[in-house]
């Protein structure tokens, strides 16, 4: 039986025991709450999904954000923080295309991964462009054509040089994120973004060192990429010690229409793909291209890429938008059948021809060999290790000794011409090499209605000046064919129509407008 004096003592003991239990359980409770927050915040892996296939192509993920993605708000802040490393205002100055109402350019996708929104390039970054039919017409977006205005080397260098500079730090980037986002929570302000900035800077500086060999090259210019030297970096090749001819391989982005017709020739054989015909399987070619969007075998989003692949099977190019002289085109059709059809197909929609999709030896075609030399047998052997252990392991990459004959669908949107984009118009391509322009402007959007290509005239004084070689000219790029890898010779002689009378050449170009 409790005495009156013992009641308060018992109460105090119970209270003390309760407080002790709470103190013992409190760390576990806080840990449980923190774990729940982390589970909800950092575990989800969710891309932004687009039901429409065109929107999915333009903005859908390939999975590259997982391994290579930039935190969304850092991406948005850097054009201000590192403005001195851009040729003009924002990412548009690098040739990326912004549609009205969009916060990201065409060819950049977003995915929620490891607690933050991340962004990176997708297929459309290299395969969508702008076109103007007349000087007064607004530019319109065409999907599937080469991204002839996107300067991917300048894009790469922007991030490398930004990371190497003093402003790539939390002291500069976090305040800019605060301004753009309207404010960050405590966790983001003091933990997530400072860590993300440090990790991103470290990764970019590592890549900057590994891609240092590119700094010795002249700028590639818009619409061009050195695909396979980047792959050598991925495979840890000692790139700096490779022969000089193997370190230079910039070539134009290709168009990607009519993939079903490119999967197999009319005689049942597979077409040889890439500029040098180094693979005959579109599924491997596509997964290889996905590495350019930052994917790796464990991170690639196969379902998302499969949607793009299925949509591209039958996507065709738009028709030539201006009047065609039908009489002249009919005359050109006969010339095309004689000089071009065997290698490039019966028409822009019929890819039949004995040499279509086959490689022509470099000794015969005689175009610039840099892209061909850059792809080596050693690289092909290494590519065979990709996806090892997966059912879609690469098995068909090989070294070739020439360039593949491509179908010409939508040829009017694929300028400049030849694999390295060294000839501005189709009419120029029908001239012998000595008569082709040695210097012209790349990156324009206005159709050259007469010669077919994009308006590309350059100031002769700029071309003659040493400082004008491969330099930017306003918002365009001055392309110099005398620089290594930029040669415009080849695809010439009687078999290629360069000896035809001028009137026949004009007729042939008129017919090619119908492709």
Phi, psi and omega in degrees: 000126181287136172274161179304328182288334185277343183296309179299324180296317179296318179298318180294323178295317178297318180297319179296318179298320180296315179297321179297317178299318180297317180296324178291320183279338187302313178301321179293323178294316178297321178297320178296317179295318179296320178296319177297318178297315181296321180298315181288322187277315194253348183275321184305140177231091191228113174284156169289126187257140179234121182289321182287132183296328178292316178295322178298318177297317184286325189229001183279154183280148167254357184101354184295337180296334184298312184262330189240358188294146174267135173307132187308312185286333173291317176306315182289331184278330190297324178301335175273315183295325183238041185301332183292345180263005176254148179286346181194193182293122169068184182292339178299333180290348175265002179095004174287147188256128177251127174268149183302134178085000181256138178270348178237150179285162172303134180093008176234126183249165182231140179216137173278115185211131181055039170091354179220160173286131180238149181229151172196176183289152170232192186300324186291341178302326182255353188224046172205140184215174179250142182222140170240129180285324180221164181302329182272350185282146175289152177289138178239150183274134175237121179271146180095341177278164176297143176281076191287355178252349184279118179264091187289332177289319176295324175300311180298313182293328178302310182291323179295312183289326176298314181296330181278352184266170185287342184272353178277076182206163182299328183296331180260320188281317183298315177301324178291323175296317177303316181295316184287322186272346183086007177127144179246151172288169184299318182297317180291319185291319188254352181231297191297306185286322173302318178293316180299320180296316180296316181293319181294319179297316180298317181294316181295321179292325176296314179294323178301318179292319183288332178263019183299334181298335182290335183296339179277352182269154170292151178307138181290324185092168183293149176080013183228152180210146174259082188298312194272342170287330172296322177296325178297323176297317179302323182270010177062034172295145172284074192304321182298337183262000177286155175305146184304323183294340181269353183259006185230108184212031181295132179218165182290149166298139177270166167281162184227031178281164169051052182291330179299317180291336180275348182288332185206137177285168182293342178267009177093347178280153176282144175287149176272123192256173190065166184302324183259011176065037187276003177204146181248007184242116183298326182295323176286319178303318182292318179292326175297316179297329181296336176297331176291345176260016173090005182280160171228165180309319179283341188253351183299137178265090186296323181295316181294319179292324179298326177298317179294316180302315181295321181291324182285345183307318186238012175289124179252167179283158173289157179284153173307127191272356185248167180299147177241134175284101187295324179294314179294320180296323179297321176295321179293330180299319179294321178293320178299314180302326182281318190257337193238330193297322183302323183267329191241004177103157184295331180197188178287347179242345179249111187266017181290139178166141187296336182250000181295131179077009175250157181275132170264127182304146181299330178296333180270314184283325172061026175276174185306128187273357189302312181298320179294316181293330184290335179266112188249165177297322178301320179292318179301319179296318179294323179298334179294345178274347181293139183063023174301132184091352176257155179292343182252038176301141179291133183225356193237007176286141184206157175275135177241180185231031178186198180241146185279145176279118186263144166299158188248024179301133180063031186300333181292342180259007187251017178286156353291171192251172196072166187299330183259010177063041187261000180234120191290325185224163176297323180296323176294325181294337178274004174260154172297157188304322183295339181262358179279153179299134176272347181212131178204169182265130173256155172103359178285163180247350185277126178296135170272098189292337182270309187266345178069115185149210174245145178308127192217014183299138179241153176292119181305328180295322177295317182295326183281334184283133179304325181285349180273358184285118176054039177250160176288143177233105188056239180258014179243183186230131180272114186260125184249114184282356178274352180281153179304133180086350184255009187300142184250018180276172178093177184050051184214163182111178185305322183291339184254006174082007182283352176264001182293156172298154182304322181296322178292321178297319178298320180294319180296317178297321180298320179293322181294342174297337183277357183280000000 
